[in-house]
Amino acid sequence: MTDRVAESAEWWRTAVIYEIYPRSFVDGNGDGVGDLAGVRSALGYLRDLGVDAIWFTPWYASPLIDGGYDVADYRAIHPELGTLAEAEALIAEAAQLGIRTIVDVVPNHISSEHPWFVEALASEAGSAARDRFWFRDGRGEQGDQPPTRWPSNFHGATWTRVPDADGTPGQWYLHLFTPEQPDLNWDNADVIAEHEAVLRFWFDRGVAGIRVDSAALLVKDRDLPEVREHHEPGQHPTTDRDEVHDVYRSWRRVTDEYEGRVLVGEVWLPDPARFAAYLRTDEMHTAFNFDFMVRPWDARQLRQSIDTTLEAHRPVGAPTTWVLSNHDITRPVTRYGREDSGFDMAQKRFGTPSDLALGTRRARAAALLTAALPGVLYIYQGDELGLPEVEDIPDDARRDPMYLSGGGVDPGRDGCRVPLPWDAEAPNCGFSPRPVPTWLPQPEGWGDYAASSQAQDPGSMLSLYRSAIALRRTHPAMHSAGFAWLGGYGDDVLAFARESDGGRLTCLVNLGSDAVALPPQTHVLLSSAPLLDRRLEPDNAVWLENHHL
């Protein structure tokens, strides 16, 4: 194991973490689906990029109704992706290159094909098997109305009725996502024990962390009240209930049995104080910063998000996290080229125009902005290549349940999950070793973004990311928590300094319409675009040294 892996038990405070959606990263066996063999073949690429850890979206056995977030067996790898032995080899090989591995756990629900749910369907009402889930009688004289009208996280109903053994209509079960993802009952001792066993299973195999999906949704109100317009903090029927923190305190005790391991929460909450509660010293180590990710390209809004983020994390001593996109979010190159450059999952629509040249300039500047902020940097696969959202996927090729259940209105999330381009001259742009149909089709011109070409181009998006990550690792100021806003540049420029005893780094990001002169007696470390006459053009960013307040 290299020094990069062994250097600190608190590596997660300043890490660069790369998200891998394995079906779309590299296809190693030539069937058109990315797999663990493909990831192993690309570990050198990740080492050269400079990442500290890789996070895998679910790689488990699953019917893939929701991209693997419907888990049928946490102790088995999906056959299309490989085997458990391959996963263990990948974890070890990555560690030898200084790269840790984080895996996804989905505690809110499992697959309807999981043995537990199969058993529950075959069991009677009130059975121990059904108590692991939310089986309830329906409302109305015949029980033909669902127990609640709780909203879905996708589209459609949240309760499905199942037949009794004699074929007559029986109870209903809860699913906040698809019907194939029944919600678990976190009042049940089996559910608690099983998940703690799953954590140990993967920690014993060398993973450095667990990313917790939909972390705020686990606990529900047993009385099944309807969702109202307003609820007191901790009293929403399905989200962020106070009791959920008991779950993560127990998970933290398990995690602390293993040195240098980390829990990362997917916590979508508008209240910064409620968000920070998940990061207390006996709960999770870090959580995703969704607020920053969905903000538009606007200096005031981004500054507000940065301030709010830093303030929320300060009382609990947890590191902030910064990310521009993930496997659910429209890619920044496309998003930043739109008139409305923010992101709202509920507002995604077909046919929204985007200026990709403008979006690319802004995405390059945003890359330097996020990499300069204190804390943890996440990168979603392909953002370092400047990939746009693929918006012309044929309807019959789309896989995402958000599209399939959305009546053709919501384009879903397939556009950010298209297989990556590695080599413009190879079949499937180098994604697969032979010309087979990929599981999501690659668009025309995809090879223009190929990693092999970008690696040789000092002006490419990939070269920019590599340079930024290298400076982030080596510059002394990046190893401190120091952060201070700088004045004198106007409201449309984000200007801040990172400083330590060993040096200072200044980041300027111009979100206005006029060029900005760089301060005198400064040295340019890195810029998102060439600088003319030491002026920072609109939609560009620069890192400087030796700037004084």
C-alpha positions as CSV (number, residue, x, y, z in Angstrom):
1,M,0.0,0.0,0.0
2,T,1.4,3.4,-1.0
3,D,2.0,6.4,1.2
4,R,-1.0,8.1,-0.4
5,V,-3.3,5.5,1.1
6,A,-1.5,5.1,4.5
7,E,-0.7,8.7,5.1
8,S,-3.7,9.7,7.2
9,A,-6.7,8.2,9.0
10,E,-8.6,11.4,8.1
11,W,-7.8,11.3,4.4
12,W,-11.5,12.0,3.8
13,R,-11.2,15.6,4.9
14,T,-9.4,16.8,1.8
15,A,-9.8,14.0,-0.7
16,V,-10.6,14.0,-4.4
17,I,-13.2,11.3,-5.0
18,Y,-14.2,10.1,-8.4
19,E,-17.7,8.7,-9.0
20,I,-17.9,5.6,-11.2
21,Y,-21.2,4.5,-12.7
22,P,-19.8,1.1,-13.6
23,R,-22.1,0.2,-16.5
24,S,-20.9,3.3,-18.4
25,F,-17.2,3.5,-17.4
26,V,-15.3,0.8,-19.4
27,D,-16.5,-2.5,-20.9
28,G,-13.8,-5.1,-20.4
29,N,-15.5,-8.2,-21.9
30,G,-17.0,-6.7,-25.0
31,D,-20.7,-7.1,-24.3
32,G,-21.5,-3.4,-24.4
33,V,-21.9,-3.0,-20.7
34,G,-19.2,-1.5,-18.5
35,D,-17.8,-3.9,-15.9
36,L,-15.2,-4.4,-13.1
37,A,-12.7,-5.8,-15.6
38,G,-13.0,-2.5,-17.5
39,V,-12.5,-0.4,-14.3
40,R,-9.4,-2.5,-13.4
41,S,-8.0,-1.7,-16.9
42,A,-8.5,2.0,-16.3
43,L,-7.0,2.3,-12.8
44,G,-3.9,3.9,-14.4
45,Y,-6.0,6.6,-15.9
46,L,-7.5,7.3,-12.4
47,R,-4.0,7.4,-10.9
48,D,-2.8,9.9,-13.5
49,L,-5.9,12.0,-12.9
50,G,-4.8,12.2,-9.3
51,V,-7.9,11.0,-7.4
52,D,-7.7,9.7,-3.8
53,A,-10.7,7.5,-3.9
54,I,-13.3,6.0,-6.3
55,W,-17.0,5.7,-5.4
56,F,-19.0,3.0,-7.1
57,T,-22.8,3.4,-7.6
58,P,-24.4,0.0,-6.7
59,W,-22.5,-2.9,-8.3
60,Y,-24.6,-5.6,-6.6
61,A,-27.0,-8.3,-7.9
62,S,-30.1,-6.5,-9.1
63,P,-32.8,-6.6,-11.7
64,L,-31.7,-3.1,-12.6
65,I,-35.1,-1.5,-12.5
66,D,-33.5,1.7,-11.1
67,G,-29.9,1.4,-12.3
68,G,-28.8,-1.0,-9.5
69,Y,-30.4,1.0,-6.7
70,D,-32.8,-1.9,-6.4
71,V,-30.5,-4.4,-4.6
72,A,-31.3,-8.1,-4.5
73,D,-28.1,-9.2,-2.8
74,Y,-25.6,-7.0,-1.1
75,R,-23.0,-9.8,-1.0
76,A,-23.0,-10.6,-4.7
77,I,-21.8,-8.6,-7.7
78,H,-24.2,-8.2,-10.6
79,P,-23.2,-10.9,-13.2
80,E,-22.9,-8.3,-16.0
81,L,-20.3,-6.5,-13.9
82,G,-18.2,-9.4,-12.7
83,T,-17.8,-11.4,-9.5
84,L,-17.1,-10.8,-5.8
85,A,-13.5,-12.1,-6.4
86,E,-13.1,-9.4,-9.1
87,A,-14.4,-6.7,-6.7
88,E,-11.9,-7.8,-4.1
89,A,-9.1,-7.8,-6.6
90,L,-10.1,-4.3,-7.8
91,I,-10.2,-2.9,-4.3
92,A,-6.7,-4.3,-3.6
93,E,-5.2,-3.2,-7.0
94,A,-6.6,0.3,-6.6
95,A,-5.1,0.5,-3.1
96,Q,-1.7,-0.4,-4.5
97,L,-2.0,2.7,-6.7
98,G,-3.0,4.9,-3.8
99,I,-6.7,4.9,-4.5
100,R,-9.3,3.9,-1.9
101,T,-12.7,2.4,-2.8
102,I,-16.2,3.6,-1.5
103,V,-19.3,1.5,-2.2
104,D,-23.0,2.4,-2.2
105,V,-25.5,1.1,0.4
106,V,-29.2,1.7,-0.2
107,P,-30.9,1.4,3.2
108,N,-34.3,2.8,2.5
109,H,-35.4,0.0,0.2
110,I,-34.3,-3.2,-1.5
111,S,-35.4,-5.0,-4.7
112,S,-38.7,-6.7,-4.9
113,E,-36.6,-9.8,-6.0
114,H,-34.7,-9.8,-2.7
115,P,-35.4,-13.0,-0.8
116,W,-36.9,-11.0,2.1
117,F,-39.6,-9.5,-0.1
118,V,-40.3,-12.8,-1.9
119,E,-40.8,-14.3,1.6
120,A,-43.0,-11.4,2.6
121,L,-45.3,-11.8,-0.4
122,A,-45.7,-15.5,0.4
123,S,-46.5,-14.8,4.1
124,E,-49.7,-13.7,5.8
125,A,-50.6,-10.3,7.1
126,G,-48.9,-9.6,10.4
127,S,-46.1,-12.1,9.8
128,A,-42.5,-11.5,10.9
129,A,-41.5,-11.5,7.2
130,R,-43.9,-8.7,6.4
131,D,-42.8,-6.7,9.4
132,R,-39.5,-6.0,7.7
133,F,-41.5,-3.8,5.3
134,W,-44.4,-1.4,5.4
135,F,-47.4,-3.7,4.7
136,R,-50.7,-2.1,5.7
137,D,-54.4,-2.6,5.2
138,G,-56.0,-0.2,2.8
139,R,-58.5,2.6,3.6
140,G,-62.2,2.3,2.7
141,E,-64.7,-0.4,3.4
142,Q,-63.1,-2.8,1.0
143,G,-59.5,-1.7,1.8
144,D,-59.3,-0.6,-1.9
145,Q,-57.7,2.8,-1.2
146,P,-54.0,3.1,-0.4
147,P,-53.1,3.8,3.2
148,T,-51.8,7.3,2.4
149,R,-51.3,9.7,-0.4
150,W,-47.6,10.2,0.2
151,P,-45.8,11.6,-2.9
152,S,-43.3,9.5,-4.8
153,N,-39.7,10.4,-5.4
154,F,-40.2,9.4,-9.0
155,H,-43.7,9.5,-10.5
156,G,-46.9,7.7,-9.7
157,A,-48.2,5.9,-6.6
158,T,-46.3,5.0,-3.4
159,W,-48.4,2.0,-2.4
160,T,-49.1,-1.2,-4.3
161,R,-51.7,-3.8,-3.3
162,V,-50.9,-7.5,-3.4
163,P,-53.2,-10.5,-3.4
164,D,-53.7,-12.9,-0.5
165,A,-53.1,-16.6,-0.9
166,D,-56.6,-17.2,-2.2
167,G,-56.2,-14.5,-4.9
168,T,-58.4,-11.9,-3.3
169,P,-57.0,-8.4,-2.9
170,G,-54.9,-8.0,0.3
171,Q,-52.6,-5.6,1.9
172,W,-50.6,-2.7,0.4
173,Y,-46.9,-2.1,0.7
174,L,-45.0,1.1,0.6
175,H,-42.4,2.2,-2.0
176,L,-41.3,5.8,-2.1
177,F,-39.5,5.0,-5.4
178,T,-40.7,2.3,-7.9
179,P,-43.0,-0.6,-7.0
180,E,-40.0,-2.8,-7.5
181,Q,-38.2,-1.0,-4.6
182,P,-40.2,-1.8,-1.4
183,D,-39.3,0.4,1.6
184,L,-37.8,-1.3,4.6
185,N,-39.1,-0.9,8.2
186,W,-36.3,0.5,10.3
187,D,-38.2,-0.4,13.5
188,N,-37.4,-4.0,12.7
189,A,-34.5,-5.7,14.4
190,D,-33.7,-7.9,11.3
191,V,-33.3,-4.8,9.1
192,I,-31.0,-3.1,11.6
193,A,-28.8,-6.2,12.1
194,E,-28.6,-7.0,8.4
195,H,-27.3,-3.6,7.4
196,E,-24.7,-3.6,10.1
197,A,-23.6,-7.0,8.8
198,V,-23.4,-5.6,5.3
199,L,-21.2,-2.7,6.5
200,R,-18.8,-5.2,8.1
201,F,-18.9,-7.5,5.0
202,W,-17.5,-4.7,2.8
203,F,-15.2,-3.2,5.4
204,D,-13.7,-6.7,5.8
205,R,-13.0,-6.7,2.1
206,G,-11.0,-3.5,2.2
207,V,-13.4,-0.7,1.2
208,A,-12.6,2.6,2.7
209,G,-16.1,4.0,2.9
210,I,-19.8,3.6,2.5
211,R,-22.0,6.1,0.7
212,V,-25.5,6.1,2.1
213,D,-28.2,6.5,-0.5
214,S,-31.4,8.6,0.4
215,A,-30.0,8.8,3.9
216,A,-32.9,11.0,5.3
217,L,-35.7,8.7,4.2
218,L,-35.4,5.6,6.3
219,V,-37.7,6.2,9.3
220,K,-41.4,6.8,8.7
221,D,-44.2,7.9,11.1
222,R,-46.0,4.7,12.2
223,D,-49.3,6.6,12.3
224,L,-49.2,7.3,8.6
225,P,-50.3,10.9,8.6
226,E,-50.6,12.7,5.3
227,V,-47.8,15.1,4.1
228,R,-48.8,18.6,4.8
229,E,-47.5,21.9,3.5
230,H,-45.6,22.5,6.7
231,H,-44.2,20.1,9.4
232,E,-42.2,20.9,12.5
233,P,-38.5,19.9,12.2
234,G,-38.1,16.2,12.5
235,Q,-41.8,15.5,12.2
236,H,-42.3,15.0,8.4
237,P,-43.9,11.5,7.9
238,T,-41.2,10.2,5.6
239,T,-38.2,12.5,5.6
240,D,-35.6,13.6,8.2
241,R,-37.4,12.2,11.2
242,D,-35.4,12.6,14.4
243,E,-35.3,8.8,15.0
244,V,-33.1,8.3,11.9
245,H,-30.1,9.6,13.7
246,D,-30.1,6.5,15.9
247,V,-29.5,4.4,12.8
248,Y,-26.4,6.4,11.9
249,R,-25.0,6.4,15.4
250,S,-25.1,2.6,15.3
251,W,-23.4,2.6,11.9
252,R,-20.7,5.0,13.1
253,R,-19.9,2.6,16.0
254,V,-19.5,-0.2,13.4
255,T,-17.4,2.0,11.1
256,D,-15.1,3.1,14.0
257,E,-14.2,-0.6,14.5
258,Y,-12.1,-0.1,11.3
259,E,-9.4,2.5,11.1
260,G,-9.7,5.2,8.4
261,R,-13.1,4.2,7.2
262,V,-15.8,6.8,6.4
263,L,-19.6,7.2,6.0
264,V,-20.8,9.6,3.3
265,G,-24.4,10.6,3.3
266,E,-26.7,11.5,0.5
267,V,-28.7,14.1,2.5
268,W,-31.1,16.3,0.4
269,L,-32.4,18.9,3.0
270,P,-33.1,22.6,2.6
271,D,-32.4,23.4,6.3
272,P,-28.6,23.7,6.9
273,A,-28.9,23.0,10.6
274,R,-30.9,19.8,9.9
275,F,-28.4,18.8,7.3
276,A,-25.5,19.4,9.7
277,A,-27.1,17.1,12.3
278,Y,-26.1,14.1,10.2
279,L,-22.5,15.2,10.5
280,R,-22.2,15.2,14.3
281,T,-19.1,13.4,15.6
282,D,-21.0,10.2,16.3
283,E,-22.8,10.0,13.0
284,M,-21.6,10.4,9.4
285,H,-18.2,11.8,8.5
286,T,-19.3,13.8,5.4
287,A,-22.4,14.4,3.2
288,F,-23.0,15.6,-0.3
289,N,-23.4,19.4,-0.9
290,F,-26.4,19.4,-3.1
291,D,-27.2,23.1,-2.6
292,F,-24.0,24.2,-4.3
293,M,-24.4,21.7,-7.1
294,V,-27.9,22.9,-8.2
295,R,-27.2,26.7,-8.0
296,P,-27.2,28.7,-11.3
297,W,-24.1,30.4,-12.7
298,D,-24.5,33.5,-10.7
299,A,-21.9,35.0,-8.4
300,R,-24.3,36.0,-5.6
301,Q,-26.0,32.7,-5.5
302,L,-22.8,30.7,-5.5
303,R,-21.3,32.9,-2.9
304,Q,-24.4,32.5,-0.7
305,S,-24.2,28.7,-1.1
306,I,-20.5,28.7,-0.2
307,D,-21.1,30.8,2.9
308,T,-24.1,28.7,4.0
309,T,-22.1,25.5,3.5
310,L,-19.1,26.6,5.4
311,E,-21.3,28.0,8.2
312,A,-23.3,24.8,8.5
313,H,-20.3,22.5,8.7
314,R,-18.3,24.7,11.2
315,P,-20.2,23.8,14.4
316,V,-19.8,20.0,13.8
317,G,-16.3,20.1,12.6
318,A,-17.0,18.1,9.4
319,P,-15.4,18.9,6.1
320,T,-17.4,20.5,3.3
321,T,-17.9,18.7,0.0
322,W,-18.1,20.3,-3.5
323,V,-19.5,18.7,-6.6
324,L,-20.8,19.9,-10.0
325,S,-22.8,16.8,-11.0
326,N,-23.5,13.2,-10.4
327,H,-25.3,10.2,-12.0
328,D,-28.7,12.0,-11.4
329,I,-27.9,15.6,-12.5
330,T,-27.7,17.2,-15.9
331,R,-24.0,17.6,-16.8
332,P,-22.5,21.0,-16.2
333,V,-21.4,21.7,-19.8
334,T,-25.1,21.5,-20.8
335,R,-26.6,23.0,-17.7
336,Y,-24.3,26.1,-17.6
337,G,-25.1,26.8,-21.2
338,R,-28.8,27.3,-20.5
339,E,-30.7,30.5,-19.8
340,D,-31.7,28.9,-16.5
341,S,-28.4,27.3,-15.4
342,G,-29.6,26.0,-12.1
343,F,-31.0,22.5,-11.7
344,D,-34.4,21.3,-10.4
345,M,-35.2,17.6,-10.8
346,A,-38.9,18.3,-11.1
347,Q,-38.4,20.8,-14.0
348,K,-36.3,18.7,-16.4
349,R,-37.9,18.8,-19.8
350,F,-37.1,17.8,-23.4
351,G,-36.1,20.5,-25.8
352,T,-34.4,22.9,-23.4
353,P,-31.8,24.7,-25.5
354,S,-28.2,25.0,-24.4
355,D,-25.1,26.9,-25.8
356,L,-22.4,24.3,-25.3
357,A,-19.5,26.6,-26.1
358,L,-20.7,28.9,-23.3
359,G,-21.4,26.0,-21.0
360,T,-18.0,24.6,-21.6
361,R,-16.3,27.8,-20.7
362,R,-18.3,28.0,-17.5
363,A,-17.7,24.4,-16.6
364,R,-14.0,24.9,-16.9
365,A,-14.2,27.9,-14.6
366,A,-16.4,25.9,-12.2
367,A,-13.9,23.1,-12.1
368,L,-11.3,25.5,-10.8
369,L,-13.8,27.1,-8.4
370,T,-14.7,23.8,-6.8
371,A,-11.2,22.5,-6.7
372,A,-10.0,25.6,-4.8
373,L,-12.6,25.4,-2.0
374,P,-11.7,23.8,1.3
375,G,-12.8,20.3,1.9
376,V,-13.6,17.3,-0.3
377,L,-13.9,17.5,-4.1
378,Y,-16.1,15.0,-6.0
379,I,-15.9,14.4,-9.7
380,Y,-18.5,12.5,-11.7
381,Q,-17.0,10.3,-14.4
382,G,-16.8,12.2,-17.7
383,D,-17.0,15.7,-16.3
384,E,-13.2,15.8,-16.5
385,L,-13.7,15.2,-20.3
386,G,-16.2,18.0,-20.6
387,L,-19.0,15.7,-21.7
388,P,-22.3,17.3,-22.4
389,E,-25.7,15.8,-21.5
390,V,-26.8,13.4,-24.3
391,E,-30.3,14.6,-25.0
392,D,-31.2,12.8,-28.3
393,I,-31.3,9.3,-27.0
394,P,-34.1,7.4,-28.9
395,D,-37.2,6.9,-26.8
396,D,-37.0,3.2,-27.1
397,A,-33.4,3.1,-25.8
398,R,-34.1,5.0,-22.6
399,R,-33.8,3.0,-19.4
400,D,-34.4,5.4,-16.5
401,P,-37.7,4.8,-14.6
402,M,-38.0,8.6,-14.2
403,Y,-38.6,8.7,-17.9
404,L,-40.5,5.5,-18.2
405,S,-43.0,6.5,-15.5
406,G,-43.1,10.2,-16.4
407,G,-45.4,10.0,-19.3
408,G,-42.8,11.2,-21.8
409,V,-42.4,14.6,-20.1
410,D,-39.4,14.0,-17.9
411,P,-36.3,13.0,-20.0
412,G,-34.9,11.1,-17.0
413,R,-31.2,10.7,-16.1
414,D,-29.9,8.5,-19.0
415,G,-28.3,11.5,-20.7
416,C,-25.5,11.7,-18.1
417,R,-25.0,7.9,-18.0
418,V,-24.0,7.3,-21.6
419,P,-20.8,5.1,-21.9
420,L,-17.6,7.2,-21.9
421,P,-15.4,7.8,-25.0
422,W,-11.8,6.6,-24.5
423,D,-10.4,6.4,-28.0
424,A,-12.0,8.1,-31.1
425,E,-10.5,5.6,-33.5
426,A,-11.6,2.4,-31.6
427,P,-15.0,0.7,-31.7
428,N,-17.6,2.4,-29.5
429,C,-15.0,5.2,-29.0
430,G,-12.9,2.7,-27.0
431,F,-15.6,1.9,-24.5
432,S,-15.8,-1.7,-25.7
433,P,-13.1,-3.8,-27.3
434,R,-15.3,-4.7,-30.2
435,P,-18.2,-3.0,-32.1
436,V,-21.2,-4.2,-30.2
437,P,-24.2,-2.1,-29.3
438,T,-23.6,-0.3,-26.0
439,W,-26.3,-0.5,-23.3
440,L,-27.1,3.2,-23.9
441,P,-26.2,4.5,-27.4
442,Q,-23.3,6.9,-27.8
443,P,-24.2,9.9,-30.0
444,E,-22.5,11.1,-33.2
445,G,-19.3,13.0,-32.5
446,W,-18.7,11.4,-29.1
447,G,-15.2,10.6,-30.1
448,D,-14.4,14.3,-30.1
449,Y,-14.3,14.0,-26.3
450,A,-12.1,10.9,-26.2
451,A,-9.7,10.7,-23.2
452,S,-6.8,9.5,-25.3
453,S,-6.9,12.7,-27.4
454,Q,-7.4,15.0,-24.5
455,A,-4.5,13.5,-22.6
456,Q,-2.1,14.9,-25.3
457,D,-3.7,18.3,-25.5
458,P,-2.5,20.8,-22.8
459,G,-5.6,22.9,-23.4
460,S,-8.2,20.1,-22.9
461,M,-10.6,19.7,-20.1
462,L,-8.8,16.6,-19.0
463,S,-5.5,18.4,-18.8
464,L,-7.2,21.2,-16.8
465,Y,-8.5,18.7,-14.3
466,R,-5.2,16.9,-14.0
467,S,-3.4,20.2,-13.4
468,A,-5.9,21.4,-10.8
469,I,-5.8,18.1,-8.9
470,A,-2.0,18.1,-8.9
471,L,-1.8,21.6,-7.6
472,R,-4.5,20.9,-5.0
473,R,-2.3,18.1,-3.8
474,T,1.0,19.9,-3.7
475,H,0.3,23.5,-2.9
476,P,0.6,24.1,0.9
477,A,-2.4,26.4,1.0
478,M,-4.7,23.6,-0.2
479,H,-3.8,21.6,2.9
480,S,-5.3,24.1,5.3
481,A,-8.9,25.0,6.2
482,G,-8.0,28.7,5.7
483,F,-10.5,30.6,3.6
484,A,-11.2,34.3,3.2
485,W,-13.2,36.3,0.7
486,L,-11.3,39.1,-1.0
487,G,-12.9,42.5,-1.9
488,G,-12.2,45.0,-4.6
489,Y,-13.4,42.9,-7.6
490,G,-17.1,43.8,-7.8
491,D,-20.2,41.8,-7.2
492,D,-19.8,39.5,-10.2
493,V,-16.4,38.1,-9.3
494,L,-15.9,35.4,-6.7
495,A,-12.5,36.1,-5.2
496,F,-11.0,34.3,-2.2
497,A,-7.7,33.2,-0.7
498,R,-6.5,29.9,0.8
499,E,-3.6,30.4,3.1
500,S,-1.3,28.4,5.3
501,D,2.1,28.9,6.9
502,G,3.7,27.6,3.7
503,G,1.9,29.8,1.1
504,R,-1.2,31.4,-0.3
505,L,-3.4,30.7,-3.3
506,T,-5.9,33.1,-4.6
507,C,-8.9,32.0,-6.8
508,L,-10.7,34.5,-9.0
509,V,-13.9,33.5,-10.9
510,N,-15.4,36.1,-13.3
511,L,-19.1,35.5,-13.6
512,G,-19.8,39.0,-15.0
513,S,-19.8,40.5,-18.5
514,D,-16.6,42.6,-18.3
515,A,-13.0,41.5,-18.1
516,V,-11.2,41.9,-14.8
517,A,-7.5,43.0,-14.4
518,L,-5.4,40.6,-12.3
519,P,-3.7,42.0,-9.3
520,P,-0.1,43.1,-9.7
521,Q,2.8,41.1,-8.4
522,T,1.0,37.8,-8.7
523,H,2.1,34.6,-10.5
524,V,-0.5,32.7,-12.5
525,L,-0.6,29.0,-11.4
526,L,-3.5,27.9,-13.6
527,S,-6.3,29.4,-15.6
528,S,-9.4,28.0,-17.2
529,A,-8.6,29.8,-20.5
530,P,-5.6,31.7,-21.9
531,L,-5.1,35.2,-20.4
532,L,-4.5,38.2,-22.5
533,D,-2.8,41.2,-21.0
534,R,-3.3,39.8,-17.5
535,R,-7.1,40.2,-17.8
536,L,-9.6,37.6,-16.7
537,E,-12.4,37.4,-19.3
538,P,-16.0,36.6,-18.4
539,D,-16.8,33.0,-17.5
540,N,-13.3,32.2,-16.7
541,A,-11.3,31.4,-13.5
542,V,-7.6,31.7,-12.4
543,W,-5.4,30.6,-9.6
544,L,-2.7,33.0,-8.4
545,E,0.2,33.0,-6.0
546,N,1.6,35.8,-3.8
547,H,-1.5,38.0,-3.7
548,H,-1.7,40.1,-0.5
549,L,-4.8,41.3,1.2
